[in-house]
Amino acid sequence: MKQYVLAHDLGTTGNKATLYGPEGDLLSSAFYGYDTEYGGPNWAEQDPEHWWRAVCDSTHALLRRARVRSSEIAVVTFSGQMMGCVPLDEHARPLRNAIIWADQRSLEQERWLAERIAPADVYRITGHRLSASYSLCKILWIRDHQPDVYAATHKFVHAKDAIVARLTGNFVTEPTDASGMNLYDLEAGTWSAPIIAAAQLDVDKLPDLRRSIDVVGTVLPAVADEVGVAAGTPVVIGGGDGMCAAAGAGVVREGAAYNYVGASSWIALATPKPIFDPEYRTFTWAHLVPGLFSPCGTMQMAGGSYQWARDQLCLPEQQAAQALSISPYDLMNLSAEQSPAGAHGLLFFPYLIGERSPRWNPRARGGFVGLTVRHTRADMVRAVLEGITMNLRVILDAFTAQGAQIDAMRVIGGGARGRLWNRIMADVYGIPVHRLAVLQEATSMGAALAGGIGVGLYPDFSMSETMNEIAETVQPDPANQAVYARTYPIFEAAYHALVPIYDMLADADL
């Protein structure tokens, strides 16, 4: 009986294959890694052949581990890294390495395009700033620097779409990934004719648009044995990893929001309409759920800042944790709990590699403000957690200023494990924080939802709330809220006061 959902998550470091049962239960997973090549300044590329090998090998390993036959797979579905550029020929073979999301080489193409269409218009059409980060400028870079590759390209697609094309022979994408291209009209749900005209882009080189829950083909007999799935198995396109995470976190209705806390962090919502910020501070994706949108703001160094604190400030905790065979973060959290809310007036700015939304300031730098002789390492560790969280509140405030209603904050990712951090979030955000039962697999869970719904195995996206239940609710503490109500305006004022200093430091090239 075909009762299992096979979901692949093509991330930046590797592919994770996961198997879900008919009730949405996670049964097993397998991971296969691959490398990123950095061939030039601000370049980041991956070989799509490595993605294909990762999908094939992880599928075989997963089914062996789970003792499931390929004939029992009801559907194959995907999530994947977003904002990339994969040129494929008509046989779904890559013509060069993929230019991935982290690549920033196409700044000249960004400047060229800004002269042909107003960046404000791009934001209003696509929900995103005009940027070299997105797929369009990467496509234009190939056109400008590798015209033979551009001419030979049948379709420009994303990571998951490249694998789907090879599996099925069909070249498609869907709204979540399309909305990360600077080419997609968010509200119309189509490729944007004004942007395509301004870019002088060949629209025939763009894939067909389907819904995230659509069956877009079946596994071809020619690749079935290699990939380890029976020929004729339905393939559902799924979505970009960020939007799959939203669905896996249960953010599938208006009023819901989630906070992913990993090395970086973001806050995203589910809304019936896009949120267009007057200052372009936030951006909006198409949601995995057809008809919904997902306004989002992303910071560069969340868990990354806490990791920096671990490495630079907390050697005793690292040594003790090694001796006790526990995480050093557990000991850091215990230390931070010895400091009160507000860390005795110490502020930390988590701009260790500049900042994205809502600051959009690559020159911003990290630091402590308010340090005195009375401050301890416990104060410094707590200030790091509070500074990260207050920076995330800037994103939250940008949404609420535009009328977004947020009932509670769901948290996922490795950083969501820390109960102290959960409490700080509740107190800084001023709303309940829901720590979910599944913190690390929300992305594959969202892809599995799309696949299961697409073939009728799962009823609808509301199933996410039972697949990933709330493990704990943390309510704001009124006394701590009052402290942060006084601290947060100081945090904001200090950042803006330091902007000229950041510029001076950058110009000094120290």
LOLUM-584558 format. One record per residue (C-alpha): residue number from 1; x, y, z; residue in one letter. Coordinates in Angstrom, 1 decimal, padded with zeros to 4 digits. Layout:
N
(atom NUM; (X; Y; Z); "a")
...
***
This chain:
510
(atom 1; (000.0; 000.0; 000.0); "m")
(atom 2; (001.3; 003.5; -001.0); "k")
(atom 3; (001.2; 005.3; 002.4); "q")
(atom 4; (004.5; 007.1; 002.9); "y")
(atom 5; (005.7; 010.6; 002.0); "v")
(atom 6; (009.3; 011.0; 000.9); "l")
(atom 7; (010.4; 014.6; 001.5); "a")
(atom 8; (013.8; 015.9; 000.4); "h")
(atom 9; (015.2; 019.1; 001.9); "d")
(atom 10; (018.0; 020.4; -000.4); "l")
(atom 11; (019.8; 022.7; 002.0); "g")
(atom 12; (023.1; 024.6; 001.8); "t")
(atom 13; (025.3; 022.0; 003.4); "t")
(atom 14; (023.5; 018.8; 002.2); "g")
(atom 15; (020.3; 017.0; 001.4); "n")
(atom 16; (018.1; 015.5; 004.1); "k")
(atom 17; (015.7; 012.8; 003.1); "a")
(atom 18; (012.8; 012.2; 005.5); "t")
(atom 19; (010.0; 009.7; 005.6); "l")
(atom 20; (006.6; 010.5; 007.0); "y")
(atom 21; (003.7; 008.1; 007.6); "g")
(atom 22; (000.0; 008.3; 006.8); "p")
(atom 23; (-000.7; 010.2; 010.1); "e")
(atom 24; (002.1; 012.7; 009.5); "g")
(atom 25; (004.5; 010.9; 011.9); "d")
(atom 26; (008.2; 011.3; 011.2); "l")
(atom 27; (009.6; 007.8; 010.8); "l")
(atom 28; (013.2; 008.2; 009.7); "s")
(atom 29; (015.7; 010.5; 008.0); "s")
(atom 30; (019.1; 010.3; 006.2); "a")
(atom 31; (021.5; 013.0; 005.3); "f")
(atom 32; (024.1; 013.4; 002.5); "y")
(atom 33; (026.4; 016.4; 002.4); "g")
(atom 34; (028.0; 018.4; -000.4); "y")
(atom 35; (030.4; 021.3; -000.7); "d")
(atom 36; (030.1; 024.9; -001.7); "t")
(atom 37; (032.8; 026.4; -004.0); "e")
(atom 38; (034.0; 029.9; -003.6); "y")
(atom 39; (035.7; 030.7; -006.9); "g")
(atom 40; (035.9; 034.5; -006.6); "g")
(atom 41; (035.1; 037.4; -004.4); "p")
(atom 42; (031.5; 037.1; -003.2); "n")
(atom 43; (031.0; 033.9; -005.2); "w")
(atom 44; (029.2; 030.9; -004.0); "a")
(atom 45; (028.5; 027.9; -006.2); "e")
(atom 46; (027.4; 024.3; -006.0); "q")
(atom 47; (027.4; 021.4; -008.5); "d")
(atom 48; (023.8; 020.3; -009.2); "p")
(atom 49; (025.2; 016.8; -010.0); "e")
(atom 50; (026.2; 016.7; -006.3); "h")
(atom 51; (022.5; 017.5; -005.4); "w")
(atom 52; (021.3; 014.7; -007.6); "w")
(atom 53; (023.8; 012.2; -006.1); "r")
(atom 54; (022.7; 013.4; -002.6); "a")
(atom 55; (019.1; 012.8; -003.4); "v")
(atom 56; (019.8; 009.3; -004.8); "c")
(atom 57; (022.1; 008.2; -002.0); "d")
(atom 58; (020.0; 009.6; 000.8); "s")
(atom 59; (016.8; 008.0; -000.6); "t")
(atom 60; (018.5; 004.5; -000.8); "h")
(atom 61; (019.9; 004.9; 002.7); "a")
(atom 62; (016.6; 006.1; 004.1); "l")
(atom 63; (014.5; 003.3; 002.7); "l")
(atom 64; (017.0; 000.7; 003.9); "r")
(atom 65; (017.0; 002.2; 007.4); "r")
(atom 66; (013.2; 002.4; 007.5); "a")
(atom 67; (012.7; -001.0; 005.9); "r")
(atom 68; (010.2; 000.5; 003.4); "v")
(atom 69; (010.0; -000.6; -000.2); "r")
(atom 70; (010.1; 001.9; -003.0); "s")
(atom 71; (006.7; 000.7; -004.1); "s")
(atom 72; (005.2; 001.9; -000.8); "e")
(atom 73; (006.1; 005.6; -001.5); "i")
(atom 74; (002.9; 007.6; -002.2); "a")
(atom 75; (004.7; 010.8; -003.3); "v")
(atom 76; (008.1; 012.4; -003.5); "v")
(atom 77; (008.2; 016.1; -002.5); "t")
(atom 78; (010.7; 018.8; -001.9); "f")
(atom 79; (011.9; 021.8; -000.1); "s")
(atom 80; (015.1; 023.6; -001.1); "g")
(atom 81; (017.5; 026.5; -000.7); "q")
(atom 82; (016.0; 029.6; -002.3); "m")
(atom 83; (017.2; 032.6; -004.4); "m")
(atom 84; (019.6; 030.6; -006.6); "g")
(atom 85; (020.1; 030.2; -010.3); "c")
(atom 86; (020.5; 026.8; -012.1); "v")
(atom 87; (020.7; 026.9; -015.9); "p")
(atom 88; (019.4; 023.6; -017.4); "l")
(atom 89; (019.4; 022.3; -020.9); "d")
(atom 90; (016.3; 020.7; -022.4); "e")
(atom 91; (017.3; 017.3; -020.9); "h")
(atom 92; (017.4; 018.8; -017.4); "a")
(atom 93; (021.2; 018.7; -017.2); "r")
(atom 94; (023.1; 021.6; -015.7); "p")
(atom 95; (025.1; 023.8; -018.1); "l")
(atom 96; (027.3; 025.1; -015.3); "r")
(atom 97; (027.5; 025.2; -011.5); "n")
(atom 98; (024.5; 026.6; -009.7); "a")
(atom 99; (024.9; 030.1; -008.4); "i")
(atom 100; (023.4; 029.8; -004.9); "i")
(atom 101; (021.6; 032.3; -002.6); "w")
(atom 102; (024.8; 033.4; -000.8); "a")
(atom 103; (026.5; 034.7; -004.0); "d")
(atom 104; (026.8; 038.5; -004.4); "q")
(atom 105; (028.8; 038.8; -007.6); "r")
(atom 106; (026.0; 040.5; -009.6); "s")
(atom 107; (026.2; 044.0; -008.1); "l")
(atom 108; (026.8; 045.5; -011.5); "e")
(atom 109; (023.7; 043.8; -012.9); "q")
(atom 110; (021.7; 045.2; -009.9); "e")
(atom 111; (023.0; 048.7; -010.7); "r")
(atom 112; (022.2; 048.3; -014.4); "w")
(atom 113; (018.7; 047.2; -013.7); "l")
(atom 114; (018.1; 050.0; -011.2); "a")
(atom 115; (018.6; 052.4; -014.1); "e")
(atom 116; (015.9; 050.7; -016.1); "r")
(atom 117; (013.2; 050.2; -013.5); "i")
(atom 118; (012.7; 052.1; -010.2); "a")
(atom 119; (013.7; 049.9; -007.2); "p")
(atom 120; (010.6; 051.1; -005.5); "a")
(atom 121; (008.5; 049.6; -008.3); "d")
(atom 122; (010.4; 046.3; -008.0); "v")
(atom 123; (009.6; 046.2; -004.2); "y")
(atom 124; (005.9; 047.0; -004.8); "r")
(atom 125; (005.7; 044.3; -007.5); "i")
(atom 126; (007.7; 041.5; -006.0); "t")
(atom 127; (007.6; 042.3; -002.2); "g")
(atom 128; (011.4; 042.3; -002.2); "h")
(atom 129; (014.2; 044.9; -002.7); "r")
(atom 130; (016.0; 044.9; -006.0); "l")
(atom 131; (019.2; 043.0; -005.0); "s")
(atom 132; (022.1; 040.9; -006.3); "a")
(atom 133; (020.9; 038.3; -003.7); "s")
(atom 134; (018.0; 037.3; -005.9); "y")
(atom 135; (017.9; 035.1; -009.0); "s")
(atom 136; (017.3; 037.7; -011.6); "l")
(atom 137; (020.6; 039.5; -011.2); "c")
(atom 138; (022.4; 036.1; -011.2); "k")
(atom 139; (020.7; 035.2; -014.5); "i")
(atom 140; (021.8; 038.6; -015.9); "l")
(atom 141; (025.3; 037.9; -014.8); "w")
(atom 142; (025.4; 034.7; -016.8); "i")
(atom 143; (023.9; 036.5; -019.8); "r")
(atom 144; (026.6; 039.2; -019.5); "d")
(atom 145; (029.6; 037.0; -018.7); "h")
(atom 146; (028.8; 033.6; -020.2); "q")
(atom 147; (026.5; 034.3; -023.2); "p")
(atom 148; (027.0; 030.8; -024.6); "d")
(atom 149; (025.6; 029.3; -021.4); "v")
(atom 150; (022.7; 031.8; -021.5); "y")
(atom 151; (021.9; 031.0; -025.1); "a")
(atom 152; (021.9; 027.2; -024.4); "a")
(atom 153; (019.8; 027.4; -021.3); "t")
(atom 154; (016.3; 025.9; -021.7); "h")
(atom 155; (015.1; 027.0; -018.3); "k")
(atom 156; (016.6; 028.8; -015.2); "f")
(atom 157; (015.3; 027.1; -012.1); "v")
(atom 158; (016.0; 026.6; -008.4); "h")
(atom 159; (017.6; 023.7; -006.5); "a")
(atom 160; (014.5; 021.6; -005.9); "k")
(atom 161; (013.2; 022.4; -009.4); "d")
(atom 162; (016.3; 021.1; -011.0); "a")
(atom 163; (015.9; 017.7; -009.3); "i")
(atom 164; (012.1; 017.7; -010.1); "v")
(atom 165; (013.0; 018.3; -013.8); "a")
(atom 166; (015.4; 015.4; -013.8); "r")
(atom 167; (012.9; 013.2; -012.0); "l")
(atom 168; (009.9; 014.0; -014.2); "t")
(atom 169; (011.1; 015.8; -017.4); "g")
(atom 170; (009.0; 018.8; -016.5); "n")
(atom 171; (010.4; 022.3; -015.9); "f")
(atom 172; (008.3; 024.0; -013.2); "v")
(atom 173; (008.5; 026.1; -010.1); "t")
(atom 174; (006.0; 027.5; -007.7); "e")
(atom 175; (005.1; 030.7; -005.9); "p")
(atom 176; (007.5; 030.4; -002.9); "t")
(atom 177; (010.6; 030.1; -004.9); "d")
(atom 178; (009.3; 032.3; -007.7); "a")
(atom 179; (008.9; 035.1; -005.1); "s")
(atom 180; (012.6; 035.0; -004.4); "g")
(atom 181; (013.6; 035.8; -007.9); "m")
(atom 182; (012.9; 039.6; -008.2); "n")
(atom 183; (010.7; 038.5; -011.2); "l")
(atom 184; (007.4; 037.4; -009.7); "y")
(atom 185; (004.3; 039.6; -009.4); "d")
(atom 186; (003.3; 038.7; -005.8); "l")
(atom 187; (-000.3; 039.7; -006.0); "e")
(atom 188; (-001.0; 038.7; -009.6); "a")
(atom 189; (000.7; 035.4; -009.2); "g")
(atom 190; (002.5; 035.6; -012.5); "t")
(atom 191; (005.9; 036.6; -013.9); "w")
(atom 192; (006.1; 040.4; -014.0); "s")
(atom 193; (006.0; 041.7; -017.5); "a")
(atom 194; (007.4; 045.2; -016.6); "p")
(atom 195; (010.5; 043.7; -014.8); "i")
(atom 196; (011.1; 041.2; -017.6); "i")
(atom 197; (010.9; 044.0; -020.2); "a")
(atom 198; (013.3; 046.2; -018.2); "a")
(atom 199; (015.7; 043.3; -017.8); "a")
(atom 200; (015.4; 042.4; -021.5); "q")
(atom 201; (015.0; 038.8; -020.3); "l")
(atom 202; (013.8; 036.0; -022.5); "d")
(atom 203; (010.6; 034.9; -020.7); "v")
(atom 204; (010.7; 031.5; -022.4); "d")
(atom 205; (013.7; 030.7; -020.2); "k")
(atom 206; (011.6; 030.8; -017.1); "l")
(atom 207; (009.8; 027.7; -015.8); "p")
(atom 208; (006.1; 027.1; -015.7); "d")
(atom 209; (004.3; 028.2; -012.5); "l")
(atom 210; (002.3; 025.7; -010.5); "r")
(atom 211; (001.0; 025.5; -007.0); "r")
(atom 212; (003.2; 024.2; -004.2); "s")
(atom 213; (000.8; 021.3; -003.6); "i")
(atom 214; (000.5; 020.3; -007.3); "d")
(atom 215; (001.5; 017.0; -008.7); "v")
(atom 216; (003.8; 018.1; -011.5); "v")
(atom 217; (004.8; 014.7; -012.9); "g")
(atom 218; (005.8; 011.2; -012.1); "t")
(atom 219; (009.2; 009.5; -011.6); "v")
(atom 220; (010.5; 008.6; -015.0); "l")
(atom 221; (011.4; 004.9; -015.7); "p")
(atom 222; (014.9; 006.0; -016.9); "a")
(atom 223; (015.8; 007.3; -013.4); "v")
(atom 224; (013.7; 005.2; -011.1); "a")
(atom 225; (016.4; 002.6; -010.2); "d")
(atom 226; (019.1; 005.3; -009.8); "e")
(atom 227; (017.0; 007.4; -007.4); "v")
(atom 228; (015.5; 004.5; -005.6); "g")
(atom 229; (011.8; 005.3; -006.2); "v")
(atom 230; (009.4; 003.3; -008.3); "a")
(atom 231; (008.6; 004.6; -011.8); "a")
(atom 232; (005.3; 006.4; -011.9); "g")
(atom 233; (005.5; 007.7; -008.3); "t")
(atom 234; (003.8; 011.1; -008.2); "p")
(atom 235; (006.1; 014.1; -007.6); "v")
(atom 236; (004.7; 017.2; -005.8); "v")
(atom 237; (006.8; 020.3; -006.3); "i")
(atom 238; (006.8; 021.5; -002.7); "g")
(atom 239; (008.4; 024.9; -001.9); "g")
(atom 240; (011.4; 027.0; -000.8); "g")
(atom 241; (012.9; 026.0; 002.5); "d")
(atom 242; (011.9; 029.1; 004.4); "g")
(atom 243; (008.2; 028.7; 003.5); "m")
(atom 244; (008.2; 025.0; 004.1); "c")
(atom 245; (009.5; 025.8; 007.6); "a")
(atom 246; (006.6; 028.2; 008.1); "a")
(atom 247; (004.1; 025.4; 007.3); "a")
(atom 248; (006.0; 022.9; 009.4); "g")
(atom 249; (005.9; 025.4; 012.3); "a")
(atom 250; (002.1; 025.6; 012.0); "g")
(atom 251; (002.0; 029.1; 010.7); "v")
(atom 252; (-000.8; 028.5; 008.2); "v")
(atom 253; (-003.4; 031.0; 009.2); "r")
(atom 254; (-003.7; 034.8; 009.8); "e")
(atom 255; (-002.4; 035.8; 013.2); "g")
(atom 256; (000.2; 033.1; 013.4); "a")
(atom 257; (004.0; 033.9; 013.4); "a")
(atom 258; (007.2; 032.0; 013.9); "y")
(atom 259; (010.7; 032.8; 014.8); "n")
(atom 260; (013.4; 030.5; 013.5); "y")
(atom 261; (016.6; 030.7; 015.6); "v")
(atom 262; (019.7; 029.2; 014.1); "g")
(atom 263; (023.0; 030.8; 013.1); "a")
(atom 264; (020.8; 033.4; 011.5); "s")
(atom 265; (017.3; 034.1; 012.5); "s")
(atom 266; (014.1; 035.3; 011.0); "w")
(atom 267; (010.5; 036.2; 011.9); "i")
(atom 268; (007.7; 035.3; 009.4); "a")
(atom 269; (004.0; 035.6; 009.5); "l")
(atom 270; (001.0; 034.3; 007.6); "a")
(atom 271; (-001.2; 037.0; 006.1); "t")
(atom 272; (-004.0; 037.3; 003.5); "p")
(atom 273; (-002.1; 040.1; 001.7); "k")
(atom 274; (001.5; 041.2; 001.4); "p")
(atom 275; (003.0; 043.7; 003.8); "i")
(atom 276; (004.7; 046.5; 001.9); "f")
(atom 277; (006.8; 048.5; 004.3); "d")
(atom 278; (007.1; 052.2; 003.4); "p")
(atom 279; (010.8; 052.1; 004.3); "e")
(atom 280; (011.4; 048.7; 002.6); "y")
(atom 281; (012.6; 047.2; 005.9); "r")
(atom 282; (010.8; 043.8; 005.5); "t")
(atom 283; (010.0; 041.6; 002.5); "f")
(atom 284; (007.1; 039.3; 001.6); "t")
(atom 285; (007.2; 035.8; 000.2); "w")
(atom 286; (004.4; 033.8; -001.3); "a")
(atom 287; (003.3; 031.2; 001.3); "h")
(atom 288; (003.4; 027.5; 000.8); "l")
(atom 289; (-000.4; 027.6; 001.5); "v")
(atom 290; (-002.0; 028.7; -001.8); "p")
(atom 291; (-003.5; 032.2; -001.5); "g")
(atom 292; (-001.5; 033.2; 001.6); "l")
(atom 293; (001.6; 035.4; 001.9); "f")
(atom 294; (004.5; 035.4; 004.4); "s")
(atom 295; (006.0; 038.7; 005.4); "p")
(atom 296; (009.5; 038.2; 006.7); "c")
(atom 297; (012.5; 039.9; 008.3); "g")
(atom 298; (015.9; 038.3; 008.7); "t")
(atom 299; (018.9; 039.1; 010.8); "m")
(atom 300; (022.4; 037.9; 010.1); "q")
(atom 301; (023.8; 036.7; 013.4); "m")
(atom 302; (021.4; 035.3; 016.0); "a")
(atom 303; (022.7; 032.0; 017.2); "g")
(atom 304; (025.9; 033.1; 015.4); "g")
(atom 305; (026.3; 035.8; 018.0); "s")
(atom 306; (025.7; 033.4; 020.9); "y")
(atom 307; (028.3; 031.1; 019.3); "q")
(atom 308; (030.7; 034.0; 019.2); "w")
(atom 309; (030.1; 034.6; 022.9); "a")
(atom 310; (030.7; 030.9; 023.6); "r")
(atom 311; (034.0; 031.0; 021.7); "d")
(atom 312; (035.3; 034.3; 023.0); "q")
(atom 313; (033.8; 034.8; 026.4); "l")
(atom 314; (033.0; 031.3; 027.8); "c")
(atom 315; (036.1; 029.1; 027.8); "l")
(atom 316; (035.3; 027.9; 031.4); "p")
(atom 317; (031.8; 026.8; 030.3); "e")
(atom 318; (033.3; 025.0; 027.3); "q")
(atom 319; (035.8; 023.1; 029.5); "q")
(atom 320; (033.3; 022.2; 032.1); "a")
(atom 321; (030.8; 021.1; 029.4); "a")
(atom 322; (033.3; 018.8; 027.8); "q")
(atom 323; (034.1; 017.2; 031.1); "a")
(atom 324; (030.4; 016.7; 031.8); "l")
(atom 325; (029.5; 015.7; 028.3); "s")
(atom 326; (026.8; 018.4; 028.0); "i")
(atom 327; (026.3; 021.4; 025.8); "s")
(atom 328; (028.3; 024.5; 026.8); "p")
(atom 329; (025.2; 026.5; 026.0); "y")
(atom 330; (023.4; 024.8; 028.9); "d")
(atom 331; (026.1; 026.2; 031.2); "l")
(atom 332; (026.0; 029.6; 029.5); "m")
(atom 333; (022.3; 029.8; 030.1); "n")
(atom 334; (022.7; 028.9; 033.8); "l")
(atom 335; (025.3; 031.7; 034.0); "s")
(atom 336; (023.0; 034.2; 032.2); "a")
(atom 337; (020.2; 033.4; 034.7); "e")
(atom 338; (022.4; 034.9; 037.4); "q")
(atom 339; (022.0; 038.3; 035.8); "s")
(atom 340; (018.6; 040.1; 036.0); "p")
(atom 341; (016.5; 041.2; 033.1); "a")
(atom 342; (018.3; 044.2; 031.5); "g")
(atom 343; (021.8; 042.7; 032.4); "a")
(atom 344; (022.4; 045.7; 034.8); "h")
(atom 345; (022.1; 048.2; 032.0); "g")
(atom 346; (024.4; 046.4; 029.5); "l")
(atom 347; (023.5; 046.4; 025.8); "l")
(atom 348; (024.8; 044.1; 023.1); "f")
(atom 349; (024.5; 044.8; 019.4); "f")
(atom 350; (024.6; 041.6; 017.3); "p")
(atom 351; (025.9; 043.1; 014.1); "y")
(atom 352; (029.0; 040.9; 013.8); "l")
(atom 353; (028.8; 040.7; 010.0); "i")
(atom 354; (026.6; 043.7; 009.3); "g")
(atom 355; (022.8; 043.4; 009.2); "e")
(atom 356; (019.9; 042.6; 006.9); "r")
(atom 357; (016.3; 043.4; 007.6); "s")
(atom 358; (015.3; 045.8; 008.9); "p")
(atom 359; (018.6; 047.7; 009.2); "r")
(atom 360; (019.9; 046.9; 005.8); "w")
(atom 361; (023.3; 048.1; 006.9); "n")
(atom 362; (026.3; 046.0; 005.8); "p")
(atom 363; (028.6; 048.5; 007.7); "r")
(atom 364; (027.0; 047.9; 011.1); "a")
(atom 365; (029.2; 046.4; 013.7); "r")
(atom 366; (028.7; 044.5; 016.9); "g")
(atom 367; (029.6; 045.7; 020.4); "g")
(atom 368; (028.7; 046.2; 024.0); "f")
(atom 369; (027.4; 049.6; 025.2); "v")
(atom 370; (027.1; 050.5; 028.9); "g")
(atom 371; (029.9; 048.3; 030.1); "l")
(atom 372; (031.2; 049.2; 033.6); "t")
(atom 373; (033.5; 047.7; 036.1); "v")
(atom 374; (030.6; 046.1; 038.0); "r")
(atom 375; (029.5; 044.0; 035.0); "h")
(atom 376; (030.2; 040.2; 035.1); "t")
(atom 377; (030.5; 037.6; 032.4); "r")
(atom 378; (027.0; 036.5; 033.4); "a")
(atom 379; (025.8; 040.0; 032.5); "d")
(atom 380; (027.6; 039.9; 029.2); "m")
(atom 381; (026.2; 036.5; 028.2); "v")
(atom 382; (022.7; 037.6; 029.1); "r")
(atom 383; (023.2; 040.9; 027.2); "a")
(atom 384; (024.0; 038.9; 024.1); "v")
(atom 385; (020.7; 037.0; 024.3); "l")
(atom 386; (018.8; 040.2; 025.0); "e")
(atom 387; (020.5; 042.1; 022.2); "g")
(atom 388; (019.7; 039.4; 019.7); "i")
(atom 389; (016.1; 039.3; 020.8); "t")
(atom 390; (015.7; 043.1; 020.8); "m")
(atom 391; (017.0; 043.2; 017.3); "n")
(atom 392; (014.4; 040.6; 016.3); "l")
(atom 393; (011.7; 042.8; 018.0); "r")
(atom 394; (012.7; 045.6; 015.5); "v")
(atom 395; (011.4; 043.2; 012.8); "i")
(atom 396; (008.3; 042.4; 014.8); "l")
(atom 397; (007.5; 046.1; 015.3); "d")
(atom 398; (007.9; 046.8; 011.5); "a")
(atom 399; (005.1; 044.3; 011.0); "f")
(atom 400; (002.8; 045.5; 013.7); "t")
(atom 401; (003.3; 049.1; 012.6); "a")
(atom 402; (001.6; 048.0; 009.3); "q")
(atom 403; (-001.4; 046.5; 011.1); "g")
(atom 404; (-000.3; 042.9; 011.4); "a")
(atom 405; (-002.0; 041.0; 014.2); "q")
(atom 406; (000.2; 038.5; 016.0); "i")
(atom 407; (-001.3; 036.3; 018.7); "d")
(atom 408; (001.8; 034.4; 019.7); "a")
(atom 409; (005.3; 033.5; 018.5); "m")
(atom 410; (006.1; 029.9; 017.6); "r")
(atom 411; (009.9; 029.1; 017.9); "v")
(atom 412; (011.9; 026.5; 016.0); "i")
(atom 413; (015.5; 025.9; 015.2); "g")
(atom 414; (018.4; 024.9; 017.5); "g")
(atom 415; (018.3; 028.1; 019.4); "g")
(atom 416; (014.7; 027.5; 020.4); "a")
(atom 417; (015.9; 024.7; 022.8); "r")
(atom 418; (017.1; 027.2; 025.5); "g")
(atom 419; (014.2; 027.9; 027.9); "r")
(atom 420; (015.9; 031.1; 029.2); "l")
(atom 421; (016.0; 032.4; 025.6); "w")
(atom 422; (012.3; 031.5; 025.3); "n")
(atom 423; (011.5; 033.5; 028.4); "r")
(atom 424; (013.5; 036.5; 027.2); "i")
(atom 425; (011.6; 036.3; 023.8); "m")
(atom 426; (008.3; 036.3; 025.6); "a")
(atom 427; (009.3; 039.3; 027.7); "d")
(atom 428; (010.8; 041.3; 024.9); "v")
(atom 429; (008.1; 040.6; 022.3); "y")
(atom 430; (005.3; 041.0; 024.9); "g")
(atom 431; (003.4; 037.9; 023.6); "i")
(atom 432; (003.3; 034.2; 024.5); "p")
(atom 433; (006.1; 032.1; 023.0); "v")
(atom 434; (005.2; 028.6; 021.9); "h")
(atom 435; (008.1; 026.2; 021.8); "r")
(atom 436; (007.2; 023.4; 019.4); "l")
(atom 437; (007.7; 019.7; 019.8); "a")
(atom 438; (009.7; 019.4; 016.6); "v")
(atom 439; (012.4; 022.1; 016.3); "l")
(atom 440; (014.8; 020.9; 013.6); "q")
(atom 441; (012.6; 019.1; 011.1); "e")
(atom 442; (010.0; 021.8; 010.5); "a")
(atom 443; (011.3; 022.4; 006.9); "t")
(atom 444; (011.0; 018.8; 005.8); "s")
(atom 445; (007.6; 018.6; 007.6); "m")
(atom 446; (006.3; 021.5; 005.5); "g")
(atom 447; (007.4; 019.8; 002.3); "a")
(atom 448; (005.8; 016.5; 003.5); "a")
(atom 449; (002.6; 018.4; 004.1); "l")
(atom 450; (002.6; 019.8; 000.6); "a")
(atom 451; (003.2; 016.4; -000.8); "g")
(atom 452; (000.7; 014.6; 001.3); "g")
(atom 453; (-002.0; 017.1; 000.5); "i")
(atom 454; (-001.1; 017.0; -003.2); "g")
(atom 455; (-001.9; 013.3; -003.5); "v")
(atom 456; (-004.8; 013.3; -001.0); "g")
(atom 457; (-003.0; 011.4; 001.8); "l")
(atom 458; (-003.3; 014.4; 004.2); "y")
(atom 459; (-006.5; 016.6; 004.4); "p")
(atom 460; (-005.1; 020.1; 004.5); "d")
(atom 461; (-002.4; 022.4; 006.1); "f")
(atom 462; (-004.2; 022.5; 009.4); "s")
(atom 463; (-002.7; 019.1; 010.0); "m")
(atom 464; (000.6; 020.9; 010.8); "s")
(atom 465; (-000.8; 021.8; 014.2); "e")
(atom 466; (-001.1; 018.1; 015.1); "t")
(atom 467; (002.1; 017.1; 013.3); "m")
(atom 468; (004.1; 019.6; 015.3); "n")
(atom 469; (002.3; 020.3; 018.6); "e")
(atom 470; (003.1; 023.0; 021.1); "i")
(atom 471; (005.5; 021.5; 023.7); "a")
(atom 472; (005.5; 024.5; 026.0); "e")
(atom 473; (004.0; 027.9; 026.3); "t")
(atom 474; (006.0; 030.7; 027.9); "v")
(atom 475; (003.9; 033.7; 029.1); "q")
(atom 476; (005.5; 037.2; 029.4); "p")
(atom 477; (006.5; 038.1; 032.9); "d")
(atom 478; (005.1; 041.6; 033.7); "p")
(atom 479; (008.1; 042.7; 035.8); "a")
(atom 480; (010.6; 041.7; 033.1); "n")
(atom 481; (008.4; 043.3; 030.4); "q")
(atom 482; (008.6; 046.6; 032.2); "a")
(atom 483; (012.4; 046.4; 032.2); "v")
(atom 484; (012.5; 045.7; 028.5); "y")
(atom 485; (010.0; 048.5; 027.8); "a")
(atom 486; (012.6; 050.9; 029.3); "r")
(atom 487; (015.6; 049.2; 027.6); "t")
(atom 488; (014.3; 048.8; 024.1); "y")
(atom 489; (014.1; 052.5; 023.2); "p")
(atom 490; (017.6; 052.9; 024.5); "i")
(atom 491; (018.7; 050.0; 022.3); "f")
(atom 492; (017.1; 051.7; 019.2); "e")
(atom 493; (018.5; 055.1; 020.0); "a")
(atom 494; (022.0; 053.7; 020.5); "a")
(atom 495; (022.0; 051.9; 017.2); "y")
(atom 496; (021.0; 055.1; 015.3); "h")
(atom 497; (023.6; 057.2; 017.2); "a")
(atom 498; (026.3; 054.7; 016.2); "l")
(atom 499; (025.5; 054.6; 012.5); "v")
(atom 500; (028.0; 057.5; 011.7); "p")
(atom 501; (030.6; 055.7; 013.8); "i")
(atom 502; (030.1; 052.5; 011.7); "y")
(atom 503; (030.6; 054.5; 008.5); "d")
(atom 504; (033.8; 056.1; 009.9); "m")
(atom 505; (035.1; 052.6; 010.9); "l")
(atom 506; (034.3; 051.2; 007.4); "a")
(atom 507; (035.9; 054.2; 005.6); "d")
(atom 508; (039.0; 054.0; 007.8); "a")
(atom 509; (039.5; 050.4; 006.5); "d")
(atom 510; (040.9; 049.3; 009.8); "l")
***
